[in-house]
Amino acid sequence: MDALWYLFAGFFVTWLILGIYLFSLRRQIEVLRSELAALRGERGTLEEEQMPEAKAVRDTTGS
């Protein structure tokens, strides 16, 4: 019966570690997405300020 307790404890610890890892991974992905959106916004602003024709080129390429 003692070995069964260790089995459940190991199972619980494994799932706990996996849950914590997935939670931290999701958090990092959210941070990267927000940084990417900010960089895309900055890039668009810089292109429009420096080269007004860049918007026309970007519109024709579809990006």
N, C-alpha and C positions, 0 to 999 in steps of 0.2 A: 504494500500500500504506500510505503514511503517513496518508492520509485515513481509511482503515478503522480505524486505531488510534484516531484522534480520535473516531470514531463509537462504538467500544466504550467508550472512556473517558467520553464524555458519557453514554452509556447507564448505565454503572456509577454515575457520580456522581448521576444523576437518581434511580435506584432507592435509592441510599444515603440521599439527602436525604429521599425519600418514606418510607423505613423509619424514620428517626430521627423524622420528624414524627409518624408513626402511633404509634410507641412513646411519645412524649411525650404525645400526645393520650390514649392509653389510660391512662397514669399519672394525668393530670389527671382523667379520668372516675372512676378508682378513688378518688381523694382526695375528689371531690365526693360520690360515693355514701356514703363513710364519714361525711362531715360531715352529709349529709342524714339518715342513720340516727341519728346522735347528736342532731341537732335534733329528729327525730321522737320519740326517747326522752325528751328534755327536755320537749317539749311535753306528752307523755302524763303525765309525772310532775307537771308544774306543774298540769295540769288536774285531776288526781286530788287534789292537795293543796288547791287553792283552791276547786274546785267539784266535790264528789263527784257531783252530778247530771249533770255533763258527760259522764261515762262512759255513763250511761244514754242520753243524747241521742245520743252518738256511735254507740252500738250500734244504735239505731233507724234512724239515717240510713245505716248501712252503711259508713262510712268507717273 
